[in-house]
Amino acid sequence: MRVALISTSLFACSAKNYGGTELFIAQLPRALGFRHDVVVYTNGESTVGVETRWLYESQQWPILPARFSTI
């Protein structure tokens, strides 16, 4: 069975000093990887022990206000 897990690009999976959804998504593929073909969609800094695919090479946090300002 093929399994795709989708995370945010804001934090790397196995995020340092953070234990939210990204930590869960980092641990789940290790359990599923032995029986299933798992791909995690995250950012390029993630280390989850299975195949990863990403659009952003590095995490996007913290968001810099000046970068997204419309003023």
Contacts in CASP RR format, 6 or more apart in sequence:
PFRMAT RR
TARGET T0000
AUTHOR 0000-0000-0000
METHOD contacts of the structure
MODEL  1
MRVALISTSLFACSAKNYGGTELFIAQLPRALGFRHDVVVYTNGESTVGV
ETRWLYESQQWPILPARFSTI
1 35 0 8 1.000
1 36 0 8 1.000
1 37 0 8 1.000
2 36 0 8 1.000
2 37 0 8 1.000
2 38 0 8 1.000
2 39 0 8 1.000
3 29 0 8 1.000
3 32 0 8 1.000
3 36 0 8 1.000
3 37 0 8 1.000
3 38 0 8 1.000
3 39 0 8 1.000
4 38 0 8 1.000
4 39 0 8 1.000
4 40 0 8 1.000
4 41 0 8 1.000
5 25 0 8 1.000
5 28 0 8 1.000
5 29 0 8 1.000
5 38 0 8 1.000
5 39 0 8 1.000
5 40 0 8 1.000
5 41 0 8 1.000
6 40 0 8 1.000
6 41 0 8 1.000
6 42 0 8 1.000
7 13 0 8 1.000
7 21 0 8 1.000
7 22 0 8 1.000
7 25 0 8 1.000
7 40 0 8 1.000
7 41 0 8 1.000
7 42 0 8 1.000
7 46 0 8 1.000
8 21 0 8 1.000
8 22 0 8 1.000
8 42 0 8 1.000
9 42 0 8 1.000
9 43 0 8 1.000
9 54 0 8 1.000
9 55 0 8 1.000
9 56 0 8 1.000
9 59 0 8 1.000
9 60 0 8 1.000
10 59 0 8 1.000
10 60 0 8 1.000
10 61 0 8 1.000
10 63 0 8 1.000
11 18 0 8 1.000
11 22 0 8 1.000
11 43 0 8 1.000
11 59 0 8 1.000
11 61 0 8 1.000
12 22 0 8 1.000
12 42 0 8 1.000
12 43 0 8 1.000
12 44 0 8 1.000
12 45 0 8 1.000
12 46 0 8 1.000
12 47 0 8 1.000
12 59 0 8 1.000
13 22 0 8 1.000
13 23 0 8 1.000
13 25 0 8 1.000
13 26 0 8 1.000
13 40 0 8 1.000
13 42 0 8 1.000
13 46 0 8 1.000
13 47 0 8 1.000
13 48 0 8 1.000
13 52 0 8 1.000
14 22 0 8 1.000
14 23 0 8 1.000
14 26 0 8 1.000
14 46 0 8 1.000
14 47 0 8 1.000
14 48 0 8 1.000
15 22 0 8 1.000
15 23 0 8 1.000
15 26 0 8 1.000
15 59 0 8 1.000
22 42 0 8 1.000
22 46 0 8 1.000
25 40 0 8 1.000
25 42 0 8 1.000
25 48 0 8 1.000
26 46 0 8 1.000
26 47 0 8 1.000
26 48 0 8 1.000
29 38 0 8 1.000
29 40 0 8 1.000
29 48 0 8 1.000
29 49 0 8 1.000
29 50 0 8 1.000
30 48 0 8 1.000
30 49 0 8 1.000
30 50 0 8 1.000
32 38 0 8 1.000
33 50 0 8 1.000
38 50 0 8 1.000
38 51 0 8 1.000
39 50 0 8 1.000
39 51 0 8 1.000
39 52 0 8 1.000
39 53 0 8 1.000
40 46 0 8 1.000
40 48 0 8 1.000
40 50 0 8 1.000
40 51 0 8 1.000
40 52 0 8 1.000
40 53 0 8 1.000
41 52 0 8 1.000
41 53 0 8 1.000
41 54 0 8 1.000
42 48 0 8 1.000
42 52 0 8 1.000
42 54 0 8 1.000
43 54 0 8 1.000
43 55 0 8 1.000
43 56 0 8 1.000
43 57 0 8 1.000
43 58 0 8 1.000
43 59 0 8 1.000
43 60 0 8 1.000
44 52 0 8 1.000
44 54 0 8 1.000
44 56 0 8 1.000
44 57 0 8 1.000
44 58 0 8 1.000
45 57 0 8 1.000
45 58 0 8 1.000
45 59 0 8 1.000
46 52 0 8 1.000
46 54 0 8 1.000
END
